[in-house]
Amino acid sequence: MRAIVYDRYGPPEVLEVRELPSPVPAAGEVLVRVRAAALNPKDSLIRKGKFRAVTRGRFPRLLGYDVAGVVGAVGERVTRFRVGDDVFGMKQAWAGGTIAEEVCMLGDELALKPPKLSFEDAAALPLAGLTALQALRDEGRLKPGQKVLINGGSGGVGVFAIQIARALGAHVTTTSSARNLELCRSLGAHETWDYAAKNGLEPGAGWDVFFDVFGNRRFSVVRAALSPTGTYVSTVPAVNTAVLHVLTRFSARRARLVVVNSNGRDLEQLAQWAHAGTLAAVLDRVVPFTEVGSGQAHVETKRARGKVVIAVASS
Ligand SMILES: NC(=O)c1ccc[n+]([C@@H]2O[C@H](COP(=O)([O-])OP(=O)(O)OC[C@H]3O[C@@H](n4cnc5c(N)ncnc54)[C@H](OP(=O)(O)O)[C@@H]3O)[C@@H](O)[C@H]2O)c1
């Protein structure tokens, strides 16, 4: 089977297509014949060598965490899936490998794909959708009627955060550049602000949850704009945020760091919303398997609208 691999950290040009042996599912694993995958900033950061402490320079490295495809084989003790099922999901941790013709995943990293969702749309959902869900529901504890500000509503995570915040019953305000205001409105945001004009940091703004998706607002700056029991949630695993995550645990105003976790229960929640039409993917573009590097270069501009998806196989 063919996979995208690289043998050294560097620019998108280090990526190459390589023939590798087909993986064999171990107990608890499912072999997915990949139809579509999606890119995330994480793929680019790892490729650039930003997470050497955990990736430890082990090469060749494979790419990709999001997947949609068809079950090709199941390992022992897998009961939730059968050969031929259409599935989607997210590979946990650092190894990656979904931008390949075949990948083995734990059963709990997958859910059945809603039939009316295309493989491309399903591949866009997992990592970004799970991040938005876990940031708002678990870290932010967002409740119906509460006020949430989503800083950066038009990117991979942001487009799902707007829709999930609405599904949770919140009043949603979001920031983006001027060109994306209409997109954010169309996804259900009640108020949409151009971040160049208005940023939501005014003291007393009263946010119950301030979700810093883009990651350029520190808790120290946001704190006064929170409600008396408001929560700041960041996506950026900076030392400062990780320390505050612990230090403010029992404070009235809390700072939280979301760390996305792949699990079947939350994937099924995303699938249910997608099936009901409550949650839709926004695809910036679909890139052929052999042009992953150009897709990554686009993600690295930090201006993608929704997700960049990789078409891996057509059937
Ligand atoms: N901790 C975790 O588990 C976790 C999980 C997923 C992602 N993340 C991190 O979360 C961040 C967002 O991920 P993503 O996939 O959504 O990224 P993305 O798709 O690359 O985000 C692109 C979006 O960022 C917006 N943007 C650019 N400059 C901005 C600014 N100054 N203020 C607000 N928005 C701005 C752009 O909107 P405009 O073009 O309108 O400016 C664009 O739509 C990344 O740093 C990623 O690494 C962390």
The ligand as an SDF file (V2000), in Angstrom:
LIG
                    3D

 48 52  0  0  0  0  0  0  0  0999 V2000
   -4.9050   21.2610   21.8890 N   0  0  0  0  0  0  0  0  0  0  0  0
   -5.4660   20.4900   20.9580 C   0  0  0  0  0  0  0  0  0  0  0  0
   -5.8430   19.3260   21.2410 O   0  0  0  0  0  0  0  0  0  0  0  0
   -5.6840   21.0540   19.5870 C   0  0  0  0  0  0  0  0  0  0  0  0
   -6.5140   20.3870   18.6850 C   0  0  0  0  0  0  0  0  0  0  0  0
   -6.7540   20.9620   17.4470 C   0  0  0  0  0  0  0  0  0  0  0  0
   -6.1220   22.1520   17.0970 C   0  0  0  0  0  0  0  0  0  0  0  0
   -5.2810   22.7480   17.9890 N   0  0  0  0  0  0  0  0  0  0  0  0
   -4.6410   24.0290   17.6640 C   0  0  0  0  0  0  0  0  0  0  0  0
   -5.7030   24.9670   17.5070 O   0  0  0  0  0  0  0  0  0  0  0  0
   -5.3240   25.9910   16.6110 C   0  0  0  0  0  0  0  0  0  0  0  0
   -6.4130   26.1450   15.5550 C   0  0  0  0  0  0  0  0  0  0  0  0
   -6.4980   24.9490   14.7950 O   0  0  0  0  0  0  0  0  0  0  0  0
   -7.3050   24.9490   13.4240 P   0  0  0  0  0  0  0  0  0  0  0  0
   -7.2460   23.5880   12.8640 O   0  0  0  0  0  0  0  0  0  0  0  0
   -8.6170   25.6300   13.5910 O   0  0  0  0  0  0  0  0  0  0  0  0
   -6.3440   25.9320   12.5730 O   0  0  0  0  0  0  0  0  0  0  0  0
   -6.5640   26.5260   11.1240 P   0  0  0  0  0  0  0  0  0  0  0  0
   -7.6470   25.8080   10.4160 O   0  0  0  0  0  0  0  0  0  0  0  0
   -5.2200   26.5960   10.4700 O   0  0  0  0  0  0  0  0  0  0  0  0
   -7.0410   28.0270   11.4030 O   0  0  0  0  0  0  0  0  0  0  0  0
   -7.1390   28.8900   10.3130 C   0  0  0  0  0  0  0  0  0  0  0  0
   -8.0570   30.0360   10.6890 C   0  0  0  0  0  0  0  0  0  0  0  0
   -7.4030   30.9010   11.6170 O   0  0  0  0  0  0  0  0  0  0  0  0
   -7.9920   32.1750   11.4590 C   0  0  0  0  0  0  0  0  0  0  0  0
   -7.1370   33.2790   11.9070 N   0  0  0  0  0  0  0  0  0  0  0  0
   -5.9700   33.7150   11.3410 C   0  0  0  0  0  0  0  0  0  0  0  0
   -5.4980   34.7740   12.0380 N   0  0  0  0  0  0  0  0  0  0  0  0
   -6.3730   35.0110   13.0620 C   0  0  0  0  0  0  0  0  0  0  0  0
   -6.4290   35.9430   14.1210 C   0  0  0  0  0  0  0  0  0  0  0  0
   -5.4750   36.8650   14.2950 N   0  0  0  0  0  0  0  0  0  0  0  0
   -7.4750   35.8890   14.9850 N   0  0  0  0  0  0  0  0  0  0  0  0
   -8.4410   34.9520   14.8400 C   0  0  0  0  0  0  0  0  0  0  0  0
   -8.4570   34.0380   13.8430 N   0  0  0  0  0  0  0  0  0  0  0  0
   -7.4270   34.0560   12.9660 C   0  0  0  0  0  0  0  0  0  0  0  0
   -8.1950   32.2850    9.9700 C   0  0  0  0  0  0  0  0  0  0  0  0
   -9.3130   33.1300    9.7640 O   0  0  0  0  0  0  0  0  0  0  0  0
   -9.1860   34.4500    8.8610 P   0  0  0  0  0  0  0  0  0  0  0  0
   -8.6330   33.9680    7.5410 O   0  0  0  0  0  0  0  0  0  0  0  0
  -10.5860   34.9420    8.8200 O   0  0  0  0  0  0  0  0  0  0  0  0
   -8.1990   35.3460    9.5670 O   0  0  0  0  0  0  0  0  0  0  0  0
   -8.4280   30.8660    9.4790 C   0  0  0  0  0  0  0  0  0  0  0  0
   -9.7830   30.6340    9.1130 O   0  0  0  0  0  0  0  0  0  0  0  0
   -3.9630   25.5560   16.0390 C   0  0  0  0  0  0  0  0  0  0  0  0
   -2.9530   26.2350   16.7580 O   0  0  0  0  0  0  0  0  0  0  0  0
   -3.9170   24.0720   16.3440 C   0  0  0  0  0  0  0  0  0  0  0  0
   -2.5850   23.5820   16.4510 O   0  0  0  0  0  0  0  0  0  0  0  0
   -5.0460   22.2230   19.2140 C   0  0  0  0  0  0  0  0  0  0  0  0
  1  2  1  0
  2  3  2  0
  2  4  1  0
  4  5  1  0
  4 48  2  0
  5  6  2  0
  6  7  1  0
  7  8  2  0
  8  9  1  0
  8 48  1  0
  9 10  1  0
  9 46  1  0
 10 11  1  0
 11 12  1  0
 11 44  1  0
 12 13  1  0
 13 14  1  0
 14 15  2  0
 14 16  1  0
 14 17  1  0
 17 18  1  0
 18 19  2  0
 18 20  1  0
 18 21  1  0
 21 22  1  0
 22 23  1  0
 23 24  1  0
 23 42  1  0
 24 25  1  0
 25 26  1  0
 25 36  1  0
 26 27  1  0
 26 35  1  0
 27 28  2  0
 28 29  1  0
 29 30  1  0
 29 35  2  0
 30 31  1  0
 30 32  2  0
 32 33  1  0
 33 34  2  0
 34 35  1  0
 36 37  1  0
 36 42  1  0
 37 38  1  0
 38 39  2  0
 38 40  1  0
 38 41  1  0
 42 43  1  0
 44 45  1  0
 44 46  1  0
 46 47  1  0
M  CHG  2   8   1  16  -1
M  END
$$$$
